Amino acid sequence: MGSPDTYTTAEVAKLLGVSTRRVRQMRAEGKLPFVLTEGGSASYPQTAVLALRRRKTGVEARKSEGGNFGGSQGGSFVD
């Protein structure tokens, strides 16, 4: 799991409703900023991911609210 202000590849995929492969493609295309952790995994800034999600869906989630990607709306994100 990423830190409170970053997401893992799997978390980004779930939030955006795409595959992890597509997240890696977006990263390679320069559409999604990331940093590599010491272990070699990609970590994505929460602000960048949420901005991309807003543009894509018009919906925002906050990871800090109990880990529920639906935030205070109480809904869950459906693929």
Summary of the structure (lengths in Angstrom):
residues: 79
radius of gyration: 11.9
end to end distance: 19.4
largest distance: 34.8
contacts: 190
relative contact order: 0.20
helix: 41%
strand: 10%
